[in-house]
C-alpha cells in the first residue's frame, strides 16, 4: 500500500500537470530521474523546455514551496536537467519553474481542489 504522503504527492503532480496543460504547456516527460536527482514534470512552453518542480504544502507554516527549494536542491535539479538536455539535444531553450500548491480547505463544486502559485524562471 502506498503511504498517504506519497499518494498526496502523486495526486498533486497530476493536478499540477493538468493545470499547466490548461495554461498551454505540453507534456514532454515526467518523473525523469538519474543519480543526481529527479525532475517532477518536463513540459514545453512554445519553444522553451520547462523543468518543473512541484511543491505541495498542507499549509505555509514552514514557508511556501519556493522557500523549500534549497541551494542543494537547485544544484541537483540543474545537474539532472543538464543530463536530460545532453540526452535530448533538440531543445535549445530551457528554464526552471516551481509550482507551489496547497489543497483548498473549503471544498465546493465551484472551487478547484488545489490552489496554484506558478513561479516561472524560479532560479
Beta strands, then each sheet from edge to edge (+ up, - down):
strand 1: 26-34
strand 2: 37-45
strand 3: 48-57
strand 4: 93-103
strand 5: 114-119
sheet 1: 1+ 2- 3+ 4+ 5-
end
